[in-house]
Amino acid sequence: NFFDLGGHSLLATQLMVRVRDHFAVEITLPAIFEAADLAALAAEIRDLRPEVDDPDDLEQLMAELDGFSADQLDELLAELPHDEDTP
């Protein structure tokens, strides 16, 4: 789950922003924390974004995410643009 991958509340907030910016959906902090694994989180995003035409895109994203280590995920999240108002 998110915590097993080294996640914490600040990273969850950054992930929430990145998901919103990339997928144009609002994922909640509880959804991130309660997702059993990355597949469950991806399914939540998919369910919030029913206009996705190609399920292969989601599978490709999941395959890419599954290959990341916790350190790589931290690096990705660190690259997120943020301003002073973003926690």
Biopython code that builds the backbone (N, CA, C, O; Angstrom):
import numpy as np
from Bio.PDB.StructureBuilder import StructureBuilder

atoms = [
    (1, "ASN", "N", (0.834, -1.185, 0.000)),
    (1, "ASN", "CA", (0.000, 0.000, 0.000)),
    (1, "ASN", "C", (0.880, 1.250, 0.000)),
    (1, "ASN", "O", (2.107, 1.162, -0.038)),
    (2, "PHE", "N", (0.250, 2.376, 0.042)),
    (2, "PHE", "CA", (0.955, 3.657, -0.060)),
    (2, "PHE", "C", (2.018, 3.797, 1.023)),
    (2, "PHE", "O", (3.129, 4.250, 0.750)),
    (3, "PHE", "N", (1.682, 3.411, 2.245)),
    (3, "PHE", "CA", (2.635, 3.550, 3.349)),
    (3, "PHE", "C", (3.783, 2.556, 3.217)),
    (3, "PHE", "O", (4.922, 2.877, 3.555)),
    (4, "ASP", "N", (3.492, 1.354, 2.731)),
    (4, "ASP", "CA", (4.543, 0.354, 2.531)),
    (4, "ASP", "C", (5.556, 0.807, 1.490)),
    (4, "ASP", "O", (6.710, 0.378, 1.511)),
    (5, "LEU", "N", (5.127, 1.670, 0.585)),
    (5, "LEU", "CA", (6.026, 2.197, -0.443)),
    (5, "LEU", "C", (6.767, 3.442, 0.034)),
    (5, "LEU", "O", (7.443, 4.104, -0.752)),
    (6, "GLY", "N", (6.641, 3.757, 1.315)),
    (6, "GLY", "CA", (7.338, 4.912, 1.869)),
    (6, "GLY", "C", (6.511, 6.179, 1.878)),
    (6, "GLY", "O", (7.035, 7.263, 2.138)),
    (7, "GLY", "N", (5.229, 6.057, 1.597)),
    (7, "GLY", "CA", (4.361, 7.228, 1.542)),
    (7, "GLY", "C", (4.046, 7.787, 2.916)),
    (7, "GLY", "O", (4.099, 7.078, 3.921)),
    (8, "HIS", "N", (3.722, 9.052, 2.941)),
    (8, "HIS", "CA", (3.280, 9.730, 4.155)),
    (8, "HIS", "C", (2.331, 10.840, 3.732)),
    (8, "HIS", "O", (2.092, 11.031, 2.540)),
    (9, "SER", "N", (1.792, 11.568, 4.691)),
    (9, "SER", "CA", (0.721, 12.521, 4.387)),
    (9, "SER", "C", (1.147, 13.600, 3.393)),
    (9, "SER", "O", (0.350, 13.990, 2.539)),
    (10, "LEU", "N", (2.369, 14.084, 3.482)),
    (10, "LEU", "CA", (2.825, 15.110, 2.541)),
    (10, "LEU", "C", (2.896, 14.552, 1.122)),
    (10, "LEU", "O", (2.463, 15.205, 0.172)),
    (11, "LEU", "N", (3.442, 13.344, 0.980)),
    (11, "LEU", "CA", (3.498, 12.729, -0.347)),
    (11, "LEU", "C", (2.098, 12.437, -0.873)),
    (11, "LEU", "O", (1.848, 12.562, -2.072)),
    (12, "ALA", "N", (1.191, 12.052, 0.006)),
    (12, "ALA", "CA", (-0.184, 11.787, -0.422)),
    (12, "ALA", "C", (-0.826, 13.052, -0.968)),
    (12, "ALA", "O", (-1.541, 13.013, -1.969)),
    (13, "THR", "N", (-0.571, 14.167, -0.310)),
    (13, "THR", "CA", (-1.115, 15.443, -0.782)),
    (13, "THR", "C", (-0.524, 15.795, -2.140)),
    (13, "THR", "O", (-1.237, 16.267, -3.026)),
    (14, "GLN", "N", (0.760, 15.572, -2.305)),
    (14, "GLN", "CA", (1.399, 15.849, -3.590)),
    (14, "GLN", "C", (0.866, 14.916, -4.671)),
    (14, "GLN", "O", (0.650, 15.334, -5.809)),
    (15, "LEU", "N", (0.656, 13.655, -4.314)),
    (15, "LEU", "CA", (0.089, 12.699, -5.260)),
    (15, "LEU", "C", (-1.309, 13.124, -5.671)),
    (15, "LEU", "O", (-1.671, 13.024, -6.843)),
    (16, "MET", "N", (-2.094, 13.595, -4.718)),
    (16, "MET", "CA", (-3.449, 14.070, -4.992)),
    (16, "MET", "C", (-3.418, 15.179, -6.046)),
    (16, "MET", "O", (-4.227, 15.182, -6.975)),
    (17, "VAL", "N", (-2.488, 16.111, -5.899)),
    (17, "VAL", "CA", (-2.357, 17.222, -6.843)),
    (17, "VAL", "C", (-1.924, 16.702, -8.208)),
    (17, "VAL", "O", (-2.457, 17.122, -9.236)),
    (18, "ARG", "N", (-0.965, 15.796, -8.216)),
    (18, "ARG", "CA", (-0.475, 15.271, -9.493)),
    (18, "ARG", "C", (-1.568, 14.499, -10.233)),
    (18, "ARG", "O", (-1.709, 14.632, -11.448)),
    (19, "VAL", "N", (-2.331, 13.702, -9.509)),
    (19, "VAL", "CA", (-3.439, 12.960, -10.126)),
    (19, "VAL", "C", (-4.461, 13.942, -10.691)),
    (19, "VAL", "O", (-4.964, 13.754, -11.798)),
    (20, "ARG", "N", (-4.764, 14.984, -9.927)),
    (20, "ARG", "CA", (-5.722, 15.992, -10.402)),
    (20, "ARG", "C", (-5.215, 16.654, -11.678)),
    (20, "ARG", "O", (-5.968, 16.817, -12.638)),
    (21, "ASP", "N", (-3.948, 17.033, -11.690)),
    (21, "ASP", "CA", (-3.397, 17.723, -12.855)),
    (21, "ASP", "C", (-3.282, 16.809, -14.070)),
    (21, "ASP", "O", (-3.521, 17.241, -15.198)),
    (22, "HIS", "N", (-2.918, 15.555, -13.846)),
    (22, "HIS", "CA", (-2.687, 14.642, -14.971)),
    (22, "HIS", "C", (-3.974, 14.005, -15.490)),
    (22, "HIS", "O", (-4.168, 13.886, -16.700)),
    (23, "PHE", "N", (-4.852, 13.597, -14.572)),
    (23, "PHE", "CA", (-6.051, 12.864, -14.975)),
    (23, "PHE", "C", (-7.331, 13.683, -14.901)),
    (23, "PHE", "O", (-8.392, 13.219, -15.318)),
    (24, "ALA", "N", (-7.237, 14.898, -14.375)),
    (24, "ALA", "CA", (-8.405, 15.778, -14.243)),
    (24, "ALA", "C", (-9.490, 15.153, -13.376)),
    (24, "ALA", "O", (-10.678, 15.257, -13.683)),
    (25, "VAL", "N", (-9.073, 14.499, -12.286)),
    (25, "VAL", "CA", (-10.007, 13.952, -11.305)),
    (25, "VAL", "C", (-9.533, 14.344, -9.912)),
    (25, "VAL", "O", (-8.351, 14.605, -9.690)),
    (26, "GLU", "N", (-10.471, 14.380, -8.991)),
    (26, "GLU", "CA", (-10.159, 14.698, -7.597)),
    (26, "GLU", "C", (-10.157, 13.407, -6.789)),
    (26, "GLU", "O", (-11.216, 12.863, -6.476)),
    (27, "ILE", "N", (-8.990, 12.927, -6.458)),
    (27, "ILE", "CA", (-8.867, 11.753, -5.593)),
    (27, "ILE", "C", (-8.719, 12.270, -4.162)),
    (27, "ILE", "O", (-8.068, 13.291, -3.940)),
    (28, "THR", "N", (-9.301, 11.595, -3.214)),
    (28, "THR", "CA", (-9.252, 12.068, -1.831)),
    (28, "THR", "C", (-8.091, 11.428, -1.074)),
    (28, "THR", "O", (-7.586, 10.373, -1.457)),
    (29, "LEU", "N", (-7.683, 12.080, -0.004)),
    (29, "LEU", "CA", (-6.639, 11.498, 0.847)),
    (29, "LEU", "C", (-7.070, 10.138, 1.400)),
    (29, "LEU", "O", (-6.271, 9.202, 1.382)),
    (30, "PRO", "N", (-8.310, 9.998, 1.892)),
    (30, "PRO", "CA", (-8.717, 8.667, 2.364)),
    (30, "PRO", "C", (-8.624, 7.601, 1.265)),
    (30, "PRO", "O", (-8.263, 6.459, 1.547)),
    (31, "ALA", "N", (-8.941, 7.958, 0.038)),
    (31, "ALA", "CA", (-8.847, 6.981, -1.053)),
    (31, "ALA", "C", (-7.403, 6.526, -1.241)),
    (31, "ALA", "O", (-7.147, 5.347, -1.488)),
    (32, "ILE", "N", (-6.469, 7.454, -1.124)),
    (32, "ILE", "CA", (-5.050, 7.101, -1.252)),
    (32, "ILE", "C", (-4.632, 6.209, -0.092)),
    (32, "ILE", "O", (-3.990, 5.179, -0.296)),
    (33, "PHE", "N", (-4.996, 6.604, 1.127)),
    (33, "PHE", "CA", (-4.577, 5.858, 2.312)),
    (33, "PHE", "C", (-5.238, 4.482, 2.401)),
    (33, "PHE", "O", (-4.632, 3.534, 2.900)),
    (34, "GLU", "N", (-6.467, 4.371, 1.922)),
    (34, "GLU", "CA", (-7.218, 3.129, 2.072)),
    (34, "GLU", "C", (-7.033, 2.159, 0.910)),
    (34, "GLU", "O", (-7.452, 1.005, 1.004)),
    (35, "ALA", "N", (-6.419, 2.598, -0.173)),
    (35, "ALA", "CA", (-6.208, 1.700, -1.310)),
    (35, "ALA", "C", (-5.289, 0.559, -0.879)),
    (35, "ALA", "O", (-4.220, 0.786, -0.313)),
    (36, "ALA", "N", (-5.718, -0.659, -1.153)),
    (36, "ALA", "CA", (-4.945, -1.826, -0.733)),
    (36, "ALA", "C", (-3.601, -1.911, -1.449)),
    (36, "ALA", "O", (-2.616, -2.394, -0.889)),
    (37, "ASP", "N", (-3.573, -1.438, -2.689)),
    (37, "ASP", "CA", (-2.345, -1.472, -3.480)),
    (37, "ASP", "C", (-2.479, -0.482, -4.634)),
    (37, "ASP", "O", (-3.493, 0.204, -4.762)),
    (38, "LEU", "N", (-1.449, -0.417, -5.467)),
    (38, "LEU", "CA", (-1.479, 0.528, -6.585)),
    (38, "LEU", "C", (-2.595, 0.213, -7.569)),
    (38, "LEU", "O", (-3.176, 1.120, -8.165)),
    (39, "ALA", "N", (-2.894, -1.064, -7.740)),
    (39, "ALA", "CA", (-3.978, -1.434, -8.655)),
    (39, "ALA", "C", (-5.313, -0.885, -8.160)),
    (39, "ALA", "O", (-6.126, -0.417, -8.957)),
    (40, "ALA", "N", (-5.541, -0.940, -6.858)),
    (40, "ALA", "CA", (-6.788, -0.407, -6.300)),
    (40, "ALA", "C", (-6.853, 1.105, -6.466)),
    (40, "ALA", "O", (-7.916, 1.656, -6.753)),
    (41, "LEU", "N", (-5.722, 1.774, -6.287)),
    (41, "LEU", "CA", (-5.693, 3.225, -6.469)),
    (41, "LEU", "C", (-5.931, 3.582, -7.934)),
    (41, "LEU", "O", (-6.669, 4.521, -8.233)),
    (42, "ALA", "N", (-5.313, 2.842, -8.838)),
    (42, "ALA", "CA", (-5.533, 3.085, -10.266)),
    (42, "ALA", "C", (-6.992, 2.841, -10.640)),
    (42, "ALA", "O", (-7.556, 3.571, -11.455)),
    (43, "ALA", "N", (-7.596, 1.827, -10.054)),
    (43, "ALA", "CA", (-9.011, 1.548, -10.323)),
    (43, "ALA", "C", (-9.888, 2.692, -9.826)),
    (43, "ALA", "O", (-10.870, 3.056, -10.474)),
    (44, "GLU", "N", (-9.533, 3.255, -8.678)),
    (44, "GLU", "CA", (-10.279, 4.401, -8.143)),
    (44, "GLU", "C", (-10.190, 5.580, -9.110)),
    (44, "GLU", "O", (-11.190, 6.244, -9.385)),
    (45, "ILE", "N", (-8.995, 5.832, -9.618)),
    (45, "ILE", "CA", (-8.805, 6.921, -10.584)),
    (45, "ILE", "C", (-9.611, 6.637, -11.845)),
    (45, "ILE", "O", (-10.274, 7.525, -12.382)),
    (46, "ARG", "N", (-9.550, 5.402, -12.311)),
    (46, "ARG", "CA", (-10.307, 5.013, -13.508)),
    (46, "ARG", "C", (-11.797, 5.227, -13.288)),
    (46, "ARG", "O", (-12.489, 5.738, -14.169)),
    (47, "ASP", "N", (-12.293, 4.842, -12.122)),
    (47, "ASP", "CA", (-13.719, 4.990, -11.834)),
    (47, "ASP", "C", (-14.144, 6.454, -11.766)),
    (47, "ASP", "O", (-15.281, 6.793, -12.094)),
    (48, "LEU", "N", (-13.241, 7.304, -11.347)),
    (48, "LEU", "CA", (-13.546, 8.735, -11.293)),
    (48, "LEU", "C", (-13.474, 9.381, -12.668)),
    (48, "LEU", "O", (-13.961, 10.495, -12.866)),
    (49, "ARG", "N", (-12.875, 8.688, -13.600)),
    (49, "ARG", "CA", (-12.664, 9.239, -14.935)),
    (49, "ARG", "C", (-13.254, 8.302, -15.993)),
    (49, "ARG", "O", (-12.508, 7.686, -16.755)),
    (50, "PRO", "N", (-14.560, 8.193, -16.047)),
    (50, "PRO", "CA", (-15.187, 7.221, -16.943)),
    (50, "PRO", "C", (-14.998, 7.520, -18.422)),
    (50, "PRO", "O", (-15.238, 6.647, -19.257)),
    (51, "GLU", "N", (-14.575, 8.722, -18.765)),
    (51, "GLU", "CA", (-14.418, 9.051, -20.176)),
    (51, "GLU", "C", (-13.160, 8.466, -20.808)),
    (51, "GLU", "O", (-12.930, 8.651, -22.003)),
    (52, "VAL", "N", (-12.342, 7.761, -20.024)),
    (52, "VAL", "CA", (-11.139, 7.140, -20.576)),
    (52, "VAL", "C", (-11.567, 6.097, -21.597)),
    (52, "VAL", "O", (-12.305, 5.166, -21.273)),
    (53, "ASP", "N", (-11.104, 6.254, -22.817)),
    (53, "ASP", "CA", (-11.515, 5.368, -23.895)),
    (53, "ASP", "C", (-10.679, 4.101, -23.990)),
    (53, "ASP", "O", (-11.181, 3.059, -24.410)),
    (54, "ASP", "N", (-9.429, 4.176, -23.610)),
    (54, "ASP", "CA", (-8.527, 3.062, -23.833)),
    (54, "ASP", "C", (-8.045, 2.483, -22.505)),
    (54, "ASP", "O", (-7.184, 3.070, -21.850)),
    (55, "PRO", "N", (-8.595, 1.333, -22.104)),
    (55, "PRO", "CA", (-8.154, 0.734, -20.843)),
    (55, "PRO", "C", (-6.688, 0.323, -20.870)),
    (55, "PRO", "O", (-6.076, 0.135, -19.819)),
    (56, "ASP", "N", (-6.126, 0.183, -22.061)),
    (56, "ASP", "CA", (-4.705, -0.151, -22.154)),
    (56, "ASP", "C", (-3.841, 0.961, -21.581)),
    (56, "ASP", "O", (-2.746, 0.701, -21.082)),
    (57, "ASP", "N", (-4.327, 2.210, -21.648)),
    (57, "ASP", "CA", (-3.575, 3.321, -21.062)),
    (57, "ASP", "C", (-3.422, 3.128, -19.560)),
    (57, "ASP", "O", (-2.351, 3.366, -19.003)),
    (58, "LEU", "N", (-4.495, 2.697, -18.907)),
    (58, "LEU", "CA", (-4.451, 2.466, -17.467)),
    (58, "LEU", "C", (-3.520, 1.300, -17.148)),
    (58, "LEU", "O", (-2.745, 1.361, -16.193)),
    (59, "GLU", "N", (-3.596, 0.253, -17.937)),
    (59, "GLU", "CA", (-2.719, -0.894, -17.714)),
    (59, "GLU", "C", (-1.258, -0.503, -17.906)),
    (59, "GLU", "O", (-0.387, -0.954, -17.162)),
    (60, "GLN", "N", (-0.994, 0.332, -18.902)),
    (60, "GLN", "CA", (0.370, 0.795, -19.130)),
    (60, "GLN", "C", (0.850, 1.627, -17.945)),
    (60, "GLN", "O", (1.982, 1.462, -17.490)),
    (61, "LEU", "N", (0.000, 2.516, -17.445)),
    (61, "LEU", "CA", (0.359, 3.326, -16.285)),
    (61, "LEU", "C", (0.637, 2.436, -15.080)),
    (61, "LEU", "O", (1.616, 2.644, -14.364)),
    (62, "MET", "N", (-0.220, 1.450, -14.858)),
    (62, "MET", "CA", (-0.014, 0.539, -13.731)),
    (62, "MET", "C", (1.303, -0.213, -13.872)),
    (62, "MET", "O", (2.028, -0.384, -12.892)),
    (63, "ALA", "N", (1.614, -0.660, -15.077)),
    (63, "ALA", "CA", (2.872, -1.372, -15.299)),
    (63, "ALA", "C", (4.058, -0.467, -14.998)),
    (63, "ALA", "O", (5.044, -0.906, -14.407)),
    (64, "GLU", "N", (3.965, 0.787, -15.400)),
    (64, "GLU", "CA", (5.044, 1.735, -15.130)),
    (64, "GLU", "C", (5.179, 1.983, -13.631)),
    (64, "GLU", "O", (6.290, 1.965, -13.101)),
    (65, "LEU", "N", (4.062, 2.213, -12.942)),
    (65, "LEU", "CA", (4.100, 2.469, -11.502)),
    (65, "LEU", "C", (4.602, 1.258, -10.731)),
    (65, "LEU", "O", (5.337, 1.399, -9.753)),
    (66, "ASP", "N", (4.210, 0.084, -11.166)),
    (66, "ASP", "CA", (4.596, -1.140, -10.476)),
    (66, "ASP", "C", (6.108, -1.357, -10.519)),
    (66, "ASP", "O", (6.674, -2.003, -9.637)),
    (67, "GLY", "N", (6.750, -0.819, -11.540)),
    (67, "GLY", "CA", (8.190, -0.981, -11.682)),
    (67, "GLY", "C", (9.011, -0.014, -10.853)),
    (67, "GLY", "O", (10.233, -0.148, -10.796)),
    (68, "PHE", "N", (8.382, 0.951, -10.210)),
    (68, "PHE", "CA", (9.102, 1.961, -9.435)),
    (68, "PHE", "C", (9.389, 1.462, -8.022)),
    (68, "PHE", "O", (8.552, 0.803, -7.403)),
    (69, "SER", "N", (10.557, 1.778, -7.528)),
    (69, "SER", "CA", (10.870, 1.528, -6.119)),
    (69, "SER", "C", (10.302, 2.681, -5.296)),
    (69, "SER", "O", (9.864, 3.692, -5.844)),
    (70, "ALA", "N", (10.314, 2.517, -3.988)),
    (70, "ALA", "CA", (9.840, 3.591, -3.111)),
    (70, "ALA", "C", (10.679, 4.850, -3.312)),
    (70, "ALA", "O", (10.148, 5.960, -3.313)),
    (71, "ASP", "N", (11.992, 4.676, -3.482)),
    (71, "ASP", "CA", (12.865, 5.836, -3.707)),
    (71, "ASP", "C", (12.530, 6.536, -5.021)),
    (71, "ASP", "O", (12.526, 7.765, -5.091)),
    (72, "GLN", "N", (12.250, 5.757, -6.055)),
    (72, "GLN", "CA", (11.898, 6.355, -7.343)),
    (72, "GLN", "C", (10.575, 7.109, -7.247)),
    (72, "GLN", "O", (10.423, 8.180, -7.834)),
    (73, "LEU", "N", (9.622, 6.552, -6.509)),
    (73, "LEU", "CA", (8.346, 7.249, -6.325)),
    (73, "LEU", "C", (8.559, 8.550, -5.570)),
    (73, "LEU", "O", (7.950, 9.569, -5.894)),
    (74, "ASP", "N", (9.429, 8.516, -4.555)),
    (74, "ASP", "CA", (9.751, 9.744, -3.823)),
    (74, "ASP", "C", (10.354, 10.785, -4.753)),
    (74, "ASP", "O", (9.999, 11.962, -4.684)),
    (75, "GLU", "N", (11.267, 10.356, -5.625)),
    (75, "GLU", "CA", (11.896, 11.284, -6.568)),
    (75, "GLU", "C", (10.861, 11.877, -7.519)),
    (75, "GLU", "O", (10.881, 13.074, -7.804)),
    (76, "LEU", "N", (9.962, 11.033, -8.006)),
    (76, "LEU", "CA", (8.903, 11.520, -8.895)),
    (76, "LEU", "C", (8.046, 12.559, -8.197)),
    (76, "LEU", "O", (7.744, 13.614, -8.754)),
    (77, "LEU", "N", (7.664, 12.248, -6.982)),
    (77, "LEU", "CA", (6.824, 13.178, -6.237)),
    (77, "LEU", "C", (7.571, 14.464, -5.917)),
    (77, "LEU", "O", (6.968, 15.536, -5.866)),
    (78, "ALA", "N", (8.870, 14.365, -5.704)),
    (78, "ALA", "CA", (9.667, 15.559, -5.408)),
    (78, "ALA", "C", (9.737, 16.494, -6.610)),
    (78, "ALA", "O", (9.940, 17.698, -6.451)),
    (79, "GLU", "N", (9.570, 15.948, -7.801)),
    (79, "GLU", "CA", (9.623, 16.754, -9.021)),
    (79, "GLU", "C", (8.329, 17.514, -9.286)),
    (79, "GLU", "O", (8.270, 18.360, -10.178)),
    (80, "LEU", "N", (7.302, 17.213, -8.515)),
    (80, "LEU", "CA", (6.017, 17.874, -8.735)),
    (80, "LEU", "C", (6.143, 19.368, -8.525)),
    (80, "LEU", "O", (6.762, 19.818, -7.561)),
    (81, "PRO", "N", (5.555, 20.135, -9.430)),
    (81, "PRO", "CA", (5.557, 21.581, -9.204)),
    (81, "PRO", "C", (4.644, 21.905, -8.031)),
    (81, "PRO", "O", (3.572, 21.318, -7.883)),
    (82, "HIS", "N", (5.072, 22.833, -7.212)),
    (82, "HIS", "CA", (4.233, 23.269, -6.108)),
    (82, "HIS", "C", (4.579, 24.709, -5.772)),
    (82, "HIS", "O", (5.675, 25.201, -6.039)),
    (83, "ASP", "N", (3.604, 25.352, -5.181)),
    (83, "ASP", "CA", (3.841, 26.727, -4.758)),
    (83, "ASP", "C", (3.841, 26.770, -3.240)),
    (83, "ASP", "O", (3.687, 25.739, -2.585)),
    (84, "GLU", "N", (4.011, 27.936, -2.692)),
    (84, "GLU", "CA", (4.109, 28.068, -1.241)),
    (84, "GLU", "C", (2.817, 27.694, -0.534)),
    (84, "GLU", "O", (2.846, 27.358, 0.650)),
    (85, "ASP", "N", (1.685, 27.743, -1.227)),
    (85, "ASP", "CA", (0.402, 27.412, -0.616)),
    (85, "ASP", "C", (0.128, 25.918, -0.621)),
    (85, "ASP", "O", (-0.799, 25.459, 0.048)),
    (86, "THR", "N", (0.921, 25.147, -1.367)),
    (86, "THR", "CA", (0.727, 23.711, -1.457)),
    (86, "THR", "C", (1.493, 23.034, -0.334)),
    (86, "THR", "O", (2.696, 23.246, -0.184)),
    (87, "PRO", "N", (0.795, 22.213, 0.464)),
    (87, "PRO", "CA", (1.497, 21.533, 1.572)),
    (87, "PRO", "C", (2.490, 20.517, 1.067)),
    (87, "PRO", "O", (3.161, 19.861, 1.864)),
]
sb = StructureBuilder()
sb.init_structure("model")
sb.init_model(0)
sb.init_chain("A")
sb.init_seg("    ")
for serial, (resi, resn, name, xyz) in enumerate(atoms, 1):
    if name == "N":
        sb.init_residue(resn, " ", resi, " ")
    sb.init_atom(name, np.array(xyz, "f"), 0.0, 1.0, " ", f" {name:<3s}", serial, name[0])
structure = sb.get_structure()
